[in-house]
């Protein structure tokens, strides 16, 4: 039974990490985890009905550390599902909605101050009372639902700890959503449909010609900035190669501006053909 519960805990913690790494589709992921977890918890409860722990320490560890972690994750996802399904549209309404949800998420701490302080202090004084099944519990400290719950599968206080852990996780989740609403929208990356199909050296000629002619910002523009922006527009990365390309252009023996001359000739030929 211990091995089975540890397996459930390891698997559900891994699923929980995956959920927080993929911060989209909260509803779908929450449903998947709940549907995965519930039959395993039911199976775990069936084992608990007949299982006898070897020592009191082992029983305390299970009901204080293991089972609450499993249950807290399930409670957390049920609450995430409830919150996200009812979330209104629009940032203003969502901000107000999340703040109300955050206030509600902390109510359990106020309802159970004694056990909350015990949990936060990682205290051990009342572990035998709180986390073993055979001890008589104070009727004032038990949940109403505990009357109808099989005492072989819970000590009541393991559920209280799970609720506290879940409430902390929910508060963190809601705070993340509120912070996300206040983040400035990231600009979408520029995507151009144009593709430069000449050589990098050809484009270098054109860039230097435009710069030399002062056709861009009256010549008050850096060559690399022009190359970078034209590169984005034409889906070609010149990087530092523009300087090397310019050196190659200057070292030509015959015609320095081979591409520009070809451009001029091509345009002149088109004009002459159209005038015939």
Number of C-alpha atoms within 10 A of each C-alpha: 16 16 8 13 20 15 12 19 20 13 14 21 15 11 18 18 11 12 17 11 9 10 10 10 10 17 16 10 20 23 15 13 18 18 12 14 20 13 11 14 17 11 14 18 18 14 17 17 13 11 13 12 15 8 8 15 13 13 20 22 14 20 25 23 15 19 23 23 23 22 22 23 25 24 20 24 24 17 18 20 19 13 17 14 11 9 14 15 8 9 12 10 11 16 20 13 17 22 16 12 17 19 11 12 20 15 11 15 16 9 10 14 11 11 18 19 12 15 16 9 9 9 11 11 9 9 18 15 16 22 23 26 20 11 11 10 15 9 10 7 13 15 12 11 8 15 11 7 12 11 14 17 19 19 25 23 24 25 21 23 24 25 22 23 20 25 23 17 19 23 20 14 17 22 16 12 16 19 11 12 15 10 8 7 8 6 6 6 6 7 10 11 7 11 12 14 11 9 10 17 20 18 22 22 20 16 21 16 14 16 19 13 11 13 13 14 9 11 13 10 13 12 17 15 10 16 21 19 13 17 19 17 16 16 17 19 15 19 11 11 13 22 15 11 18 16 11 12 18 11 11 11 7 7 11 14 16 14 18 15 12 11 13 11 12 11 12 12 12 11 11 9 9 8 7 5
